[in-house]
Amino acid sequence: MNQKRDLQREVLEHLKTHGPCHYGGLCVLFDVQSSAEIGAALVNLLQWKHIERDKNNMVTMTAAGRQWLEALTIPPSTADPR
């Protein structure tokens, strides 16, 4: 499970840095060992509305995705204690 979360985080970081990317390009870029784990990771991100895919298969990160990525990268000492 941790490995899938790391993969999802890497996808979101890539989209944050490079902007929209083709769905197939993400599959090729992040599935270098042909494990097919990227497919499940992208489906989860789509279901959680952290990414969107348009009719041309271009993937963009949503505001929810940016918030989730930020939450994953906040050091524990500065996280809101609520």
Order of alpha helices (4+ residues) and beta strands (2+ residues): alpha-beta-alpha-alpha-beta-beta-alpha
